[in-house]
Amino acid sequence: MAEHETSQQPEYIVTPIDPPRAVATVCMMIVVVCGLLMVWVQSLHPFIGVPLDHPGCLIVMGIFVLGGIGSVIHIWISPTESWRKVPAGPLSLAVRELADSGKKREAIEQLRQETDAGLFEAARVIEDYLARKV
């Protein structure tokens, strides 16, 4: 029986995870807004505050805004594959054996150890693999 299982061609798996681009964009906008608020709050200080039209404040605000714009552009032009930890292709024999024997949790942990994938991605890959087997 073991020879028959190993002679089968393993199924090609593509990670079904889409990158969280919208969430990352919102987070980056929050970082930019917090940075601009920080500059504004320091300008209100009576002794060490620098006015908002001071070149130093303008440079810091520009760095925050341009850094945020650059990060958002990077988030959206990065290929989907660069967000995934589980490479496209067949799962390892150990992961397939654990999943096929009903040990879903152990299969997820094995996949995470092999690929450094997060819990969500590894669980989605195992669930997708098991759904295709049915």
C-alpha positions as a Markdown table, in Angstrom:
| # | Residue | x | y | z |
|---|---|---|---|---|
| 1 | Met | 0.0 | 0.0 | 0.0 |
| 2 | Ala | 2.9 | 2.4 | 0.8 |
| 3 | Glu | 4.4 | 1.8 | -2.7 |
| 4 | His | 1.0 | 2.7 | -4.3 |
| 5 | Glu | 0.8 | 6.0 | -2.3 |
| 6 | Thr | 4.3 | 7.1 | -3.1 |
| 7 | Ser | 4.0 | 6.2 | -6.8 |
| 8 | Gln | 1.1 | 8.7 | -7.2 |
| 9 | Gln | 2.0 | 12.1 | -8.6 |
| 10 | Pro | 1.5 | 14.7 | -5.8 |
| 11 | Glu | -1.1 | 17.3 | -6.6 |
| 12 | Tyr | 0.2 | 20.8 | -7.6 |
| 13 | Ile | -1.0 | 23.3 | -5.0 |
| 14 | Val | -1.2 | 27.1 | -5.4 |
| 15 | Thr | -1.7 | 29.0 | -2.2 |
| 16 | Pro | -5.2 | 30.5 | -2.2 |
| 17 | Ile | -4.1 | 33.5 | -0.2 |
| 18 | Asp | -4.6 | 37.0 | -1.6 |
| 19 | Pro | -2.3 | 39.7 | -0.2 |
| 20 | Pro | -3.9 | 42.1 | 2.3 |
| 21 | Arg | -3.1 | 45.1 | 0.1 |
| 22 | Ala | -6.1 | 47.2 | 1.3 |
| 23 | Val | -5.3 | 46.6 | 5.0 |
| 24 | Ala | -1.7 | 47.4 | 4.4 |
| 25 | Thr | -2.7 | 50.6 | 2.6 |
| 26 | Val | -5.0 | 51.7 | 5.5 |
| 27 | Cys | -2.2 | 50.9 | 8.0 |
| 28 | Met | 0.3 | 53.0 | 6.1 |
| 29 | Met | -2.2 | 55.9 | 5.9 |
| 30 | Ile | -2.6 | 55.7 | 9.7 |
| 31 | Val | 1.2 | 55.8 | 10.1 |
| 32 | Val | 1.4 | 58.9 | 7.9 |
| 33 | Val | -1.5 | 60.7 | 9.7 |
| 34 | Cys | 0.1 | 59.9 | 13.1 |
| 35 | Gly | 3.4 | 61.3 | 11.9 |
| 36 | Leu | 1.8 | 64.5 | 10.7 |
| 37 | Leu | -0.1 | 64.8 | 14.0 |
| 38 | Met | 3.1 | 64.4 | 15.9 |
| 39 | Val | 4.6 | 67.3 | 13.9 |
| 40 | Trp | 1.5 | 69.4 | 14.6 |
| 41 | Val | 1.6 | 68.6 | 18.3 |
| 42 | Gln | 5.2 | 69.6 | 18.7 |
| 43 | Ser | 4.4 | 72.9 | 16.9 |
| 44 | Leu | 2.0 | 73.7 | 19.7 |
| 45 | His | 4.6 | 73.5 | 22.5 |
| 46 | Pro | 5.2 | 77.0 | 23.9 |
| 47 | Phe | 9.0 | 76.7 | 24.4 |
| 48 | Ile | 10.5 | 74.2 | 22.0 |
| 49 | Gly | 7.7 | 74.2 | 19.4 |
| 50 | Val | 8.7 | 74.9 | 15.8 |
| 51 | Pro | 6.1 | 76.6 | 13.6 |
| 52 | Leu | 4.6 | 74.4 | 10.9 |
| 53 | Asp | 6.0 | 76.7 | 8.1 |
| 54 | His | 9.6 | 76.2 | 9.4 |
| 55 | Pro | 11.7 | 74.3 | 6.9 |
| 56 | Gly | 12.5 | 71.6 | 9.4 |
| 57 | Cys | 8.8 | 70.8 | 9.9 |
| 58 | Leu | 8.2 | 70.9 | 6.2 |
| 59 | Ile | 11.0 | 68.5 | 5.6 |
| 60 | Val | 9.8 | 66.1 | 8.3 |
| 61 | Met | 6.2 | 66.3 | 6.9 |
| 62 | Gly | 7.4 | 65.7 | 3.4 |
| 63 | Ile | 9.4 | 62.6 | 4.5 |
| 64 | Phe | 6.2 | 61.2 | 6.2 |
| 65 | Val | 4.0 | 61.9 | 3.1 |
| 66 | Leu | 6.5 | 60.7 | 0.5 |
| 67 | Gly | 7.4 | 57.6 | 2.6 |
| 68 | Gly | 3.8 | 56.7 | 2.9 |
| 69 | Ile | 3.1 | 57.2 | -0.9 |
| 70 | Gly | 6.2 | 55.1 | -1.7 |
| 71 | Ser | 5.1 | 52.4 | 0.7 |
| 72 | Val | 1.6 | 52.2 | -0.8 |
| 73 | Ile | 3.0 | 52.1 | -4.3 |
| 74 | His | 5.3 | 49.2 | -3.3 |
| 75 | Ile | 2.4 | 47.4 | -1.6 |
| 76 | Trp | 0.3 | 47.5 | -4.8 |
| 77 | Ile | 3.0 | 46.8 | -7.4 |
| 78 | Ser | 4.5 | 43.8 | -5.5 |
| 79 | Pro | 3.6 | 40.5 | -7.2 |
| 80 | Thr | 1.1 | 38.3 | -5.3 |
| 81 | Glu | 3.7 | 35.6 | -5.1 |
| 82 | Ser | 6.0 | 37.7 | -3.0 |
| 83 | Trp | 3.4 | 37.9 | -0.3 |
| 84 | Arg | 3.1 | 34.1 | -0.1 |
| 85 | Lys | 5.3 | 32.0 | 2.1 |
| 86 | Val | 4.1 | 28.6 | 0.8 |
| 87 | Pro | 5.6 | 28.1 | -2.7 |
| 88 | Ala | 3.4 | 26.9 | -5.5 |
| 89 | Gly | 3.9 | 23.2 | -6.2 |
| 90 | Pro | 3.2 | 19.9 | -4.5 |
| 91 | Leu | 3.1 | 19.8 | -0.7 |
| 92 | Ser | 5.8 | 17.7 | 1.0 |
| 93 | Leu | 5.2 | 14.0 | 1.7 |
| 94 | Ala | 5.1 | 14.6 | 5.5 |
| 95 | Val | 2.4 | 17.3 | 5.2 |
| 96 | Arg | 0.3 | 15.2 | 2.8 |
| 97 | Glu | 0.5 | 12.1 | 5.0 |
| 98 | Leu | -0.6 | 14.1 | 8.1 |
| 99 | Ala | -3.5 | 15.8 | 6.2 |
| 100 | Asp | -4.6 | 12.5 | 4.6 |
| 101 | Ser | -4.7 | 10.7 | 7.9 |
| 102 | Gly | -7.0 | 13.4 | 9.4 |
| 103 | Lys | -4.3 | 15.2 | 11.5 |
| 104 | Lys | -5.2 | 18.6 | 10.2 |
| 105 | Arg | -3.6 | 20.5 | 13.1 |
| 106 | Glu | -0.3 | 18.6 | 12.8 |
| 107 | Ala | -0.3 | 19.1 | 9.1 |
| 108 | Ile | -0.7 | 22.8 | 9.5 |
| 109 | Glu | 2.2 | 22.9 | 12.0 |
| 110 | Gln | 4.4 | 20.8 | 9.8 |
| 111 | Leu | 3.7 | 23.1 | 6.8 |
| 112 | Arg | 4.5 | 26.2 | 9.0 |
| 113 | Gln | 7.8 | 24.7 | 10.1 |
| 114 | Glu | 8.8 | 23.9 | 6.5 |
| 115 | Thr | 7.9 | 27.2 | 5.0 |
| 116 | Asp | 7.7 | 29.8 | 7.8 |
| 117 | Ala | 4.1 | 30.5 | 6.7 |
| 118 | Gly | 1.7 | 32.1 | 9.1 |
| 119 | Leu | -1.1 | 30.2 | 10.7 |
| 120 | Phe | -3.8 | 31.6 | 8.4 |
| 121 | Glu | -2.0 | 30.9 | 5.2 |
| 122 | Ala | -1.0 | 27.4 | 6.3 |
| 123 | Ala | -4.5 | 26.6 | 7.4 |
| 124 | Arg | -5.9 | 27.8 | 4.1 |
| 125 | Val | -3.5 | 25.7 | 2.1 |
| 126 | Ile | -4.3 | 22.5 | 4.1 |
| 127 | Glu | -8.0 | 23.2 | 3.8 |
| 128 | Asp | -7.7 | 23.7 | 0.1 |
| 129 | Tyr | -5.7 | 20.5 | -0.2 |
| 130 | Leu | -8.3 | 18.5 | 1.7 |
| 131 | Ala | -11.2 | 20.0 | -0.2 |
| 132 | Arg | -9.6 | 18.9 | -3.5 |
| 133 | Lys | -9.2 | 15.4 | -2.1 |
| 134 | Val | -12.9 | 15.0 | -1.5 |
